[in-house]
Amino acid sequence: MLIEYDGGGFAGWERQTNGLGVQQVLEDAIAQITQESCTVNGSGRTDAGVHARGQVASFTLSHPMSTPDLQRALNAILPPE
């Protein structure tokens, strides 16, 4: 999927033990929607406070959803950043 985010409130791309990473937010949102856990792989990493526009991320689900349905569901529950 193609994503963009304002990194101002994040501790970078990767899951963090003492901060909030973009990867964690996406994985938690996908789990909430699909009721299954997954690992979201980013095409690159950003550091704390760094924004992204057009970053590619991928993940695999055992019960795939249509792209438009997943996009609508993610946009409905993800924070505006």
GUDO-127898 format. One record per residue (C-alpha): residue in three letters; x, y, z. Coordinates in steps of 0.1 Angstrom, whole numbers, padded with zeros to 4 digits, always signed. Layout:
! residues N
ALAXYZ...
***
This chain:
! residues 81
MET+0000+0000+0000LEU+0010+0036-0005ILE+0010+0057+0027GLU+0018+0091+0039TYR+0021+0105+0074ASP+0032+0135+0095GLY+0060+0120+0116GLY+0059+0148+0142GLY+0042+0127+0168PHE+0060+0094+0160ALA+0093+0080+0172GLY+0102+0068+0137TRP+0089+0040+0115GLU+0097+0009+0135ARG+0080-0004+0166GLN+0095+0012+0196THR+0097+0001+0233ASN+0096+0036+0246GLY+0077+0056+0219LEU+0051+0052+0192GLY+0063+0040+0158VAL+0043+0043+0126GLN+0046+0005+0120GLN+0030-0002+0153VAL+0001+0021+0146LEU-0006+0005+0112GLU-0002-0031+0126ASP-0026-0023+0155ALA-0052-0008+0131ILE-0050-0037+0107ALA-0054-0061+0136GLN-0085-0042+0148ILE-0101-0043+0114THR-0092-0079+0104GLN-0089-0096+0138GLU-0055-0110+0128SER-0020-0098+0135CYS+0005-0090+0107THR+0038-0074+0103VAL+0039-0043+0081ASN+0071-0040+0061GLY+0081-0005+0050SER+0102+0003+0019GLY+0124+0024+0041ARG+0126+0037+0076THR+0121+0072+0089ASP+0136+0087+0121ALA+0116+0104+0148GLY+0098+0134+0136VAL+0103+0127+0099HIS+0073+0128+0076ALA+0066+0105+0046ARG+0047+0109+0014GLY+0043+0080-0010GLN+0061+0054+0012VAL+0054+0019+0002ALA+0044-0007+0028SER+0033-0043+0025PHE+0018-0070+0046THR+0001-0104+0042LEU-0033-0114+0055SER-0047-0149+0057HIS-0081-0136+0047PRO-0075-0107+0023MET-0099-0078+0021SER-0105-0057-0010THR-0081-0028-0013PRO-0109-0001-0013ASP-0126-0017+0018LEU-0093-0019+0037GLN-0084+0017+0027ARG-0117+0030+0039ALA-0115+0011+0072LEU-0079+0022+0079ASN-0087+0059+0071ALA-0117+0057+0094ILE-0097+0046+0125LEU-0061+0059+0119PRO-0052+0092+0135PRO-0051+0122+0112GLU-0013+0123+0112
***
